[in-house]
Amino acid sequence: MIIIAAEVPRQPDPPRTEIFNQFVYIMWEEPYDNSASIDVYEIYIQNSAGMFAKDLTYCNGGDSVVIAHLRCEIPMSVLRNAPYSLPFNTVVQAKVSAHN
């Protein structure tokens, strides 16, 4: 039997969003991992109805590049269409949680 003395990681601080060319970058700081490497981030983006949804194409928190860079890049055109349907000049809201 293997026993690992670790707990779930702390909740990351709220992510920042910035526009770069035709993309919105969702960026966050790595939280304290409680002695076990973080292996996935859950990334949720708020839609026009105020609900949060995942985009596993552009913001897959299990992707090694997303994990390493602590950010994902989603085209603004994706955010303008369902399931987000965000109008122009809307602040993109996101939330991130970490798992190990």
N, C-alpha and C positions, 0 to 999 in steps of 0.2 A: 504494500500500500504506500502511495506517495501522498504526503501532506504538504500543501503549499500554504505558508503563512502570509497570505495577502488578502486584501480587501478590494472592493470595487474602487475604481479611480474616482477622484473628486469630480464634481461637475465643472466643466470648463466655464470661464467667464463668457458673457454674451459675445457672439461673434460680431465682427465688423464687416460691413459690405462696402465695396468701392467699385466704381465703374472704370474699366480699362478697355478702350476701344469699343467693341460691340459685346463685351462680356461684363458680367457682374461677378466679382470675386467675393467669395464668402471665406473669411479668414478668422482663425481663432488661435489662442495660445494653448499649448499643451498643459493639461492640468497635472497635479501630482498624481502619480499612478499607483500609489500605495503598494509598492514593491512588486508589481507585475506589469509587464509591458502592455501598452494599449494596442489592441489588435483591430479595433474597428471604431469608427465614429458614426453616430447616427446624425444625419444632417436633414433638417426640416426647413422648408421654405413656406412662408405664409402666402396664401392665395387671396384673391380679392374679397372672399367671403369671411376672411379672418381665420380660416382653418389652416393647419400645417400639413404639408405633403412632402414626400421624398421624391427626388429625381435621381434614379440609379444610373442614368446614362452619363450625366455630367457631374454629379455630386455623390458618387458612390464612396461612402466612408470606409469601405473595406479595401479599396484600391490602394496599393502600396505607395503610389505617387501622392495621392491625397493625404495619406497618413504621414508621409515624410515631409511634405510641404505645409501641412496644417492649413490647407485651403482647397477650395474647388472653384471652378470657373464655369459659369453657366451662361449661354448666349441670351442676350436680352430678348431675342425673338422667341425663345422657349418660354420666357416669363410672361410674354404678351398673350400667349395662347393657353388653352386648357391644359392642365387643371389649375393653372395660376391665374390667368386672365388679368394680369396687372395692367392698369392704364399707364400712359406716359406720365412722367413726373411723380411716380409713386416710390416711396422709400421701400427698398426690399428688406423685409424682416426675416430673420432666420434664427434657429436655435440648434445647438449641437450638444450631444451627450457622448461620453466616452465609455468603452467597454474593454475589459481584459479577460 
